Amino acid sequence: MIKSYVEWKGERFPIRTIDLPESWGYSSPVNVAECSLFHAYEEEYDKNDKEAVAIDDTIFYFFDDGFIESDPTDEEIIKRLEQEGI
């Protein structure tokens, strides 16, 4: 669907916005990102930093680094989520 970026302390991290299958029972669309984004703000998140919490609240799932950056299709993202047990 849509690829964009979240900026944290001057570094940009890729995210994708996708629609989930209705049968999954989640509200769509959702954002998915890579673990590197979480690791970048994790310390501040643990301290309840408002900006870090706000970013985290917008992410549905974190994939291994490189997956989102490789420009997968929405179908590939859905398949990977299924493999992860979502």
C-alpha positions as CSV (number, residue, x, y, z in Angstrom):
1,M,0.0,0.0,0.0
2,I,2.0,3.0,1.3
3,K,5.6,3.2,2.2
4,S,6.7,6.1,4.3
5,Y,9.3,6.9,7.0
6,V,9.3,7.6,10.7
7,E,12.0,9.9,11.9
8,W,13.6,9.3,15.3
9,K,16.5,11.5,16.5
10,G,17.5,12.4,13.0
11,E,17.3,8.9,11.6
12,R,14.7,7.7,9.2
13,F,13.0,4.2,9.5
14,P,10.8,2.7,6.8
15,I,7.2,1.8,7.6
16,R,4.4,0.4,5.5
17,T,0.7,1.0,5.8
18,I,-1.4,-2.0,4.7
19,D,-4.9,-3.3,5.0
20,L,-5.3,-6.6,6.9
21,P,-7.8,-9.2,5.9
22,E,-11.2,-8.5,7.5
23,S,-11.3,-12.1,8.7
24,W,-8.4,-11.3,11.1
25,G,-10.6,-9.0,13.1
26,Y,-8.2,-6.0,13.4
27,S,-9.0,-2.5,12.3
28,S,-7.3,-1.5,9.1
29,P,-5.1,0.0,7.8
30,V,-2.2,-0.7,10.1
31,N,1.5,0.2,10.1
32,V,4.3,-2.3,10.1
33,A,8.0,-1.5,10.6
34,E,11.4,-3.0,11.2
35,C,12.9,-3.9,14.6
36,S,15.6,-1.3,14.2
37,L,12.9,1.4,14.7
38,F,11.9,-0.1,18.0
39,H,15.5,-0.6,19.1
40,A,16.2,3.1,18.3
41,Y,13.5,4.4,20.7
42,E,13.3,1.4,23.1
43,E,15.2,3.1,26.0
44,E,13.1,6.2,25.8
45,Y,9.9,4.1,25.5
46,D,10.9,2.2,28.7
47,K,11.0,5.6,30.4
48,N,7.5,6.5,29.1
49,D,8.8,9.2,26.8
50,K,5.7,10.6,25.2
51,E,7.1,10.7,21.7
52,A,8.5,7.2,21.8
53,V,5.2,5.9,23.2
54,A,3.3,7.7,20.5
55,I,5.4,6.1,17.7
56,D,5.0,2.7,19.3
57,D,1.3,3.1,19.5
58,T,1.1,3.5,15.7
59,I,3.0,0.3,14.8
60,F,1.1,-3.0,14.5
61,Y,4.1,-5.3,14.0
62,F,7.9,-5.2,13.8
63,F,9.7,-7.3,11.2
64,D,13.3,-8.3,11.0
65,D,15.5,-5.5,9.7
66,G,15.6,-5.3,5.9
67,F,12.2,-6.7,5.2
68,I,10.3,-3.5,4.8
69,E,13.2,-1.8,3.1
70,S,13.2,-4.6,0.5
71,D,9.8,-3.2,-0.8
72,P,7.7,-6.3,-0.3
73,T,4.2,-6.3,-1.8
74,D,1.2,-6.1,0.5
75,E,0.6,-9.8,-0.2
76,E,4.1,-10.7,0.9
77,I,3.7,-8.7,4.1
78,I,0.4,-10.5,4.9
79,K,2.0,-13.8,4.2
80,R,4.9,-13.0,6.5
81,L,2.4,-11.9,9.2
82,E,0.6,-15.3,8.8
83,Q,3.9,-17.1,9.2
84,E,4.6,-15.2,12.4
85,G,1.2,-16.3,13.8
86,I,-0.6,-13.0,13.7
